[in-house]
Protein backbone atom coordinates (compact mmCIF):
# COMPACT_ATOMS: atom_id res chain seq x y z
CA UNK A 1 0.00 0.00 0.00
CA UNK A 2 2.88 2.37 0.64
CA UNK A 3 6.64 2.50 0.25
CA UNK A 4 9.07 2.18 3.21
CA UNK A 5 10.21 5.73 2.47
CA UNK A 6 6.78 7.06 3.45
CA UNK A 7 7.30 6.18 7.12
CA UNK A 8 10.69 7.89 7.03
CA UNK A 9 9.30 11.02 5.37
CA UNK A 10 6.41 11.25 7.82
CA UNK A 11 8.74 10.77 10.79
CA UNK A 12 10.89 13.65 9.50
CA UNK A 13 7.85 15.95 9.76
CA UNK A 14 8.02 15.57 13.54
CA UNK A 15 11.45 17.19 13.74
CA UNK A 16 10.64 20.84 14.20
CA UNK A 17 12.94 23.80 13.59
CA UNK A 18 12.71 27.54 13.06
CA UNK A 19 10.83 27.17 9.78
CA UNK A 20 8.34 24.57 11.02
CA UNK A 21 4.65 25.45 11.19
CA UNK A 22 1.37 23.56 11.10
CA UNK A 23 1.02 24.61 7.48
CA UNK A 24 4.46 23.27 6.55
CA UNK A 25 3.71 19.93 8.26
CA UNK A 26 0.43 19.52 6.38
CA UNK A 27 2.11 20.48 3.12
CA UNK A 28 4.79 17.89 3.87
CA UNK A 29 2.11 15.23 4.39
CA UNK A 30 0.62 15.82 0.94
CA UNK A 31 4.03 15.56 -0.70
CA UNK A 32 4.91 12.44 1.28
CA UNK A 33 1.78 10.51 0.33
CA UNK A 34 2.03 11.59 -3.31
CA UNK A 35 5.56 10.18 -3.42
CA UNK A 36 5.12 7.21 -1.09
CA UNK A 37 1.74 5.66 -2.00
CA UNK A 38 1.86 3.66 -5.26
CA UNK A 39 -0.47 5.08 -7.91
CA UNK A 40 -1.05 8.29 -5.95
CA UNK A 41 -0.49 11.39 -8.08
CA UNK A 42 -1.42 13.99 -5.47
CA UNK A 43 -2.80 14.53 -2.01
CA UNK A 44 -4.80 16.91 0.13
CA UNK A 45 -5.01 17.19 3.89
CA UNK A 46 -7.59 19.17 5.82
CA UNK A 47 -7.27 19.97 9.52
CA UNK A 48 -10.70 20.23 11.16
CA UNK A 49 -12.18 20.93 14.55
CA UNK A 50 -15.87 20.95 13.61
CA UNK A 51 -15.03 23.47 10.88
CA UNK A 52 -12.05 23.57 8.54
CA UNK A 53 -9.02 25.19 10.11
CA UNK A 54 -6.49 24.60 7.37
CA UNK A 55 -6.25 22.96 3.95
CA UNK A 56 -3.10 22.00 2.10
CA UNK A 57 -2.51 20.16 -1.16
CA UNK A 58 0.31 18.92 -3.34
CA UNK A 59 -1.32 20.62 -6.34
CA UNK A 60 -3.47 23.76 -6.47
CA UNK A 61 -6.07 22.00 -8.68
CA UNK A 62 -6.79 19.62 -5.80
CA UNK A 63 -7.63 22.52 -3.49
CA UNK A 64 -10.10 23.69 -6.12
CA UNK A 65 -11.58 20.17 -6.29
CA UNK A 66 -12.05 19.94 -2.49
CA UNK A 67 -13.59 23.42 -2.43
CA UNK A 68 -15.94 22.32 -5.20
CA UNK A 69 -17.12 19.48 -2.96
CA UNK A 70 -17.93 22.00 -0.24
CA UNK A 71 -19.90 24.11 -2.71
CA UNK A 72 -21.78 21.08 -4.07
CA UNK A 73 -22.36 19.47 -0.68
CA UNK A 74 -21.34 16.08 -2.08
CA UNK A 75 -18.25 14.00 -2.79
CA UNK A 76 -15.86 11.60 -1.05
CA UNK A 77 -14.26 14.21 1.23
CA UNK A 78 -17.68 15.55 2.20
CA UNK A 79 -18.81 11.98 2.91
CA UNK A 80 -15.72 11.09 4.95
CA UNK A 81 -16.17 14.17 7.16
CA UNK A 82 -19.87 13.43 7.67
CA UNK A 83 -19.46 9.73 8.49
CA UNK A 84 -15.94 9.49 9.95
CA UNK A 85 -15.27 6.52 7.67
CA UNK A 86 -12.82 5.86 4.84
CA UNK A 87 -14.28 6.53 1.39
CA UNK A 88 -12.99 4.84 -1.76
CA UNK A 89 -13.94 5.85 -5.29
CA UNK A 90 -12.40 3.24 -7.66
CA UNK A 91 -13.48 5.18 -10.77
CA UNK A 92 -15.20 8.55 -10.64
CA UNK A 93 -16.72 7.92 -14.11
CA UNK A 94 -18.43 4.72 -12.93
CA UNK A 95 -19.43 5.90 -9.46
CA UNK A 96 -23.09 6.96 -9.25
CA UNK A 97 -23.08 8.44 -5.72
CA UNK A 98 -21.92 11.95 -6.64
CA UNK A 99 -22.33 12.59 -10.39
CA UNK A 100 -21.61 16.33 -10.14
CA UNK A 101 -18.41 15.65 -8.19
CA UNK A 102 -17.36 13.02 -10.72
CA UNK A 103 -17.71 15.39 -13.64
CA UNK A 104 -15.58 18.00 -11.89
CA UNK A 105 -12.94 15.48 -10.80
CA UNK A 106 -12.42 14.29 -14.36
CA UNK A 107 -11.85 17.87 -15.50
CA UNK A 108 -9.00 18.06 -12.97
CA UNK A 109 -7.55 14.78 -14.28
CA UNK A 110 -8.68 12.66 -11.28
CA UNK A 111 -10.03 9.16 -11.94
CA UNK A 112 -9.85 7.49 -8.52
CA UNK A 113 -9.85 8.75 -4.95
CA UNK A 114 -9.30 7.47 -1.43
CA UNK A 115 -10.20 9.68 1.55
CA UNK A 116 -9.13 8.84 5.11
CA UNK A 117 -10.53 10.76 8.10
CA UNK A 118 -7.99 10.40 10.94
CA UNK A 119 -8.82 11.47 14.50
CA UNK A 120 -5.83 13.06 16.24
CA UNK A 121 -5.93 14.80 19.62
CA UNK A 122 -9.37 16.37 19.42
CA UNK A 123 -9.04 17.19 15.73
CA UNK A 124 -9.60 15.37 12.46
CA UNK A 125 -7.14 15.17 9.60
CA UNK A 126 -8.98 14.42 6.37
CA UNK A 127 -6.42 12.97 3.97
CA UNK A 128 -7.30 12.71 0.29
CA UNK A 129 -5.30 10.57 -2.16
CA UNK A 130 -5.87 11.10 -5.88
CA UNK A 131 -4.87 9.04 -8.91
CA UNK A 132 -4.98 9.74 -12.64
CA UNK A 133 -6.01 6.19 -13.51
CA UNK A 134 -9.04 4.18 -12.32
CA UNK A 135 -8.57 1.40 -9.80
CA UNK A 136 -5.35 2.84 -8.41
CA UNK A 137 -6.41 2.17 -4.82
CA UNK A 138 -8.75 -0.78 -5.44
CA UNK A 139 -8.06 -3.90 -3.44
CA UNK A 140 -5.57 -2.13 -1.17
CA UNK A 141 -6.47 -1.85 2.51
CA UNK A 142 -6.47 1.68 3.83
CA UNK A 143 -6.04 0.53 7.44
CA UNK A 144 -2.20 0.18 7.45
CA UNK A 145 -1.84 3.62 5.87
CA UNK A 146 -4.29 5.18 8.33
CA UNK A 147 -2.45 3.54 11.25
CA UNK A 148 0.92 4.81 10.03
CA UNK A 149 -0.39 8.33 9.48
CA UNK A 150 -2.11 8.42 12.87
CA UNK A 151 1.06 7.35 14.65
CA UNK A 152 3.44 9.67 12.84
CA UNK A 153 1.19 12.72 12.57
CA UNK A 154 0.16 12.57 16.22
CA UNK A 155 3.85 13.03 17.09
CA UNK A 156 4.42 15.68 14.41
CA UNK A 157 1.42 17.82 15.35
CA UNK A 158 2.18 17.52 19.06
CA UNK A 159 5.76 18.64 18.43
CA UNK A 160 4.59 21.62 16.36
CA UNK A 161 2.11 22.60 19.07
CA UNK A 162 4.79 22.37 21.78
CA UNK A 163 7.21 24.34 19.60
CA UNK A 164 4.62 27.08 19.03
CA UNK A 165 4.07 27.33 22.80
CA UNK A 166 7.82 27.69 23.38
CA UNK A 167 8.07 30.37 20.69
CA UNK A 168 5.08 32.20 22.13
CA UNK A 169 6.60 32.08 25.61
CA UNK A 170 9.94 33.33 24.31
CA UNK A 171 8.26 36.15 22.38
CA UNK A 172 6.27 37.19 25.43
CA UNK A 173 9.41 37.17 27.57
CA UNK A 174 11.30 39.22 24.98
CA UNK A 175 8.44 41.69 24.81
CA UNK A 176 8.35 41.97 28.62
CA UNK A 177 12.10 42.60 28.76
CA UNK A 178 11.86 45.22 26.02
CA UNK A 179 9.01 46.91 27.88
CA UNK A 180 11.00 46.95 31.09
CA UNK A 181 13.98 48.52 29.33
CA UNK A 182 11.94 51.33 27.79
CA UNK A 183 10.24 52.00 31.15
CA UNK A 184 13.67 52.38 32.73
CA UNK A 185 14.60 54.85 29.99
CA UNK A 186 11.41 56.85 30.56
CA UNK A 187 12.05 56.90 34.30
CA UNK A 188 15.52 58.30 33.60
CA UNK A 189 14.03 61.11 31.52
CA UNK A 190 11.58 62.04 34.30
CA UNK A 191 14.28 61.83 36.97
CA UNK A 192 16.58 64.07 34.93
CA UNK A 193 13.82 66.62 34.29
CA UNK A 194 12.39 66.82 37.81
CA UNK A 195 15.23 65.62 40.04
CA UNK A 196 13.00 62.97 41.62
CA UNK A 197 13.83 59.42 42.66
CA UNK A 198 13.38 56.36 40.46
CA UNK A 199 10.40 55.29 42.56
CA UNK A 200 8.74 58.71 42.21
CA UNK A 201 9.40 58.68 38.44
CA UNK A 202 7.66 55.32 38.08
CA UNK A 203 4.71 56.56 40.18
CA UNK A 204 4.41 59.52 37.80
CA UNK A 205 4.47 57.18 34.77
CA UNK A 206 1.78 55.02 36.30
CA UNK A 207 -0.36 58.06 37.18
CA UNK A 208 -0.15 59.37 33.63
CA UNK A 209 -0.89 55.95 32.12
CA UNK A 210 -4.05 55.67 34.23
CA UNK A 211 -5.10 59.20 33.35
CA UNK A 212 -4.66 58.64 29.61
CA UNK A 213 -5.83 54.99 29.80
CA UNK A 214 -2.75 53.56 28.11
CA UNK A 215 -0.29 50.91 29.20
CA UNK A 216 2.75 52.07 31.16
CA UNK A 217 5.08 50.53 28.54
CA UNK A 218 3.26 52.26 25.67
CA UNK A 219 3.42 55.60 27.47
CA UNK A 220 7.12 55.04 28.18
CA UNK A 221 7.81 54.34 24.48
CA UNK A 222 6.02 57.57 23.53
CA UNK A 223 7.99 59.57 26.09
CA UNK A 224 11.32 58.10 24.98
CA UNK A 225 10.48 58.64 21.29
CA UNK A 226 9.54 62.29 21.88
CA UNK A 227 12.66 62.89 23.95
CA UNK A 228 14.91 61.39 21.28
CA UNK A 229 13.30 63.45 18.52
CA UNK A 230 13.88 66.64 20.51
CA UNK A 231 17.41 65.82 21.63
CA UNK A 232 18.79 64.04 18.58
CA UNK A 233 18.46 60.54 20.02
CA UNK A 234 20.36 61.26 23.23
CA UNK A 235 19.02 59.90 26.50
CA UNK A 236 19.89 61.33 29.92
CA UNK A 237 22.71 59.48 31.64
C-alpha atoms as one frame of an Amber mdcrd trajectory, in Angstrom:
protein
   0.000   0.000   0.000   2.885   2.372   0.643   6.641   2.500   0.254   9.068
   2.177   3.215  10.207   5.730   2.470   6.778   7.056   3.447   7.296   6.180
   7.116  10.688   7.889   7.027   9.301  11.018   5.370   6.410  11.255   7.821
   8.744  10.775  10.788  10.887  13.647   9.496   7.854  15.953   9.760   8.015
  15.568  13.542  11.453  17.186  13.741  10.641  20.845  14.202  12.940  23.800
  13.587  12.707  27.537  13.059  10.826  27.166   9.778   8.335  24.574  11.024
   4.651  25.452  11.192   1.366  23.556  11.103   1.016  24.606   7.476   4.455
  23.272   6.552   3.711  19.934   8.259   0.431  19.523   6.382   2.114  20.477
   3.117   4.791  17.888   3.871   2.107  15.234   4.388   0.620  15.817   0.943
   4.032  15.555  -0.700   4.910  12.436   1.282   1.776  10.509   0.330   2.026
  11.590  -3.314   5.562  10.182  -3.422   5.118   7.212  -1.093   1.740   5.663
  -2.004   1.859   3.662  -5.265  -0.471   5.079  -7.905  -1.052   8.292  -5.954
  -0.486  11.391  -8.076  -1.415  13.987  -5.469  -2.795  14.531  -2.006  -4.805
  16.912   0.126  -5.013  17.191   3.887  -7.588  19.170   5.817  -7.273  19.972
   9.524 -10.699  20.228  11.158 -12.182  20.932  14.549 -15.871  20.955  13.612
 -15.031  23.468  10.881 -12.053  23.565   8.542  -9.019  25.187  10.110  -6.485
  24.599   7.368  -6.249  22.959   3.948  -3.099  22.002   2.095  -2.508  20.160
  -1.159   0.310  18.925  -3.336  -1.322  20.620  -6.339  -3.473  23.763  -6.472
  -6.074  21.997  -8.677  -6.790  19.616  -5.799  -7.627  22.521  -3.488 -10.103
  23.688  -6.115 -11.579  20.174  -6.288 -12.049  19.944  -2.494 -13.586  23.420
  -2.430 -15.937  22.323  -5.200 -17.121  19.483  -2.961 -17.935  21.997  -0.238
 -19.902  24.106  -2.706 -21.782  21.082  -4.073 -22.357  19.468  -0.683 -21.335
  16.082  -2.076 -18.250  14.003  -2.789 -15.861  11.599  -1.048 -14.256  14.205
   1.234 -17.679  15.552   2.197 -18.814  11.983   2.913 -15.720  11.094   4.953
 -16.171  14.173   7.164 -19.867  13.433   7.668 -19.464   9.728   8.494 -15.938
   9.492   9.952 -15.271   6.517   7.670 -12.817   5.856   4.841 -14.279   6.529
   1.391 -12.985   4.836  -1.763 -13.941   5.848  -5.289 -12.401   3.243  -7.658
 -13.483   5.176 -10.765 -15.198   8.552 -10.645 -16.717   7.920 -14.106 -18.434
   4.718 -12.933 -19.431   5.904  -9.455 -23.088   6.956  -9.247 -23.083   8.435
  -5.716 -21.916  11.947  -6.645 -22.330  12.588 -10.390 -21.606  16.330 -10.142
 -18.407  15.648  -8.195 -17.356  13.016 -10.721 -17.711  15.386 -13.642 -15.579
  18.001 -11.889 -12.941  15.483 -10.802 -12.417  14.291 -14.362 -11.851  17.865
 -15.502  -9.003  18.059 -12.966  -7.554  14.777 -14.275  -8.683  12.664 -11.282
 -10.035   9.156 -11.937  -9.853   7.493  -8.516  -9.852   8.750  -4.945  -9.298
   7.466  -1.428 -10.198   9.677   1.546  -9.132   8.842   5.112 -10.531  10.757
   8.105  -7.991  10.397  10.938  -8.823  11.466  14.503  -5.835  13.056  16.240
  -5.932  14.795  19.622  -9.371  16.373  19.424  -9.038  17.189  15.728  -9.599
  15.373  12.456  -7.139  15.171   9.595  -8.977  14.420   6.366  -6.417  12.974
   3.975  -7.298  12.710   0.292  -5.305  10.575  -2.162  -5.865  11.104  -5.882
  -4.865   9.041  -8.905  -4.981   9.740 -12.639  -6.010   6.190 -13.508  -9.039
   4.176 -12.321  -8.568   1.404  -9.805  -5.348   2.836  -8.406  -6.406   2.169
  -4.822  -8.753  -0.776  -5.441  -8.058  -3.898  -3.441  -5.568  -2.133  -1.173
  -6.466  -1.848   2.506  -6.467   1.680   3.833  -6.037   0.534   7.438  -2.198
   0.181   7.447  -1.839   3.621   5.869  -4.286   5.178   8.329  -2.453   3.539
  11.253   0.924   4.814  10.033  -0.390   8.326   9.481  -2.107   8.416  12.867
   1.064   7.352  14.654   3.445   9.671  12.840   1.192  12.716  12.568   0.162
  12.568  16.218   3.846  13.027  17.085   4.419  15.678  14.406   1.422  17.815
  15.349   2.175  17.523  19.058   5.756  18.643  18.432   4.595  21.621  16.362
   2.108  22.597  19.068   4.791  22.371  21.777   7.210  24.338  19.597   4.621
  27.076  19.033   4.075  27.326  22.795   7.818  27.685  23.379   8.073  30.367
  20.690   5.079  32.199  22.125   6.598  32.076  25.613   9.935  33.329  24.308
   8.264  36.152  22.378   6.272  37.185  25.433   9.407  37.175  27.566  11.298
  39.216  24.977   8.436  41.691  24.815   8.352  41.967  28.615  12.101  42.597
  28.757  11.864  45.224  26.017   9.012  46.911  27.876  10.996  46.953  31.086
  13.981  48.520  29.330  11.936  51.331  27.790  10.237  52.002  31.146  13.667
  52.381  32.734  14.597  54.847  29.986  11.414  56.851  30.564  12.054  56.898
  34.299  15.521  58.296  33.599  14.029  61.108  31.523  11.582  62.036  34.299
  14.277  61.830  36.973  16.576  64.070  34.925  13.824  66.624  34.289  12.388
  66.822  37.814  15.227  65.615  40.041  12.997  62.975  41.617  13.835  59.421
  42.660  13.378  56.359  40.461  10.397  55.291  42.563   8.744  58.712  42.209
   9.404  58.682  38.443   7.657  55.315  38.081   4.710  56.560  40.177   4.406
  59.517  37.797   4.469  57.183  34.773   1.780  55.018  36.304  -0.360  58.062
  37.181  -0.148  59.374  33.627  -0.892  55.946  32.123  -4.053  55.667  34.227
  -5.101  59.203  33.351  -4.664  58.638  29.608  -5.827  54.990  29.797  -2.753
  53.561  28.107  -0.291  50.906  29.202   2.753  52.068  31.156   5.083  50.527
  28.545   3.264  52.258  25.670   3.424  55.603  27.467   7.125  55.040  28.182
   7.811  54.343  24.482   6.018  57.572  23.534   7.990  59.571  26.090  11.319
  58.096  24.980  10.481  58.641  21.292   9.538  62.290  21.877  12.659  62.893
  23.952  14.911  61.391  21.282  13.295  63.448  18.520  13.877  66.637  20.511
  17.409  65.818  21.627  18.791  64.038  18.577  18.456  60.542  20.025  20.360
  61.258  23.226  19.022  59.900  26.496  19.894  61.333  29.924  22.715  59.484
  31.636
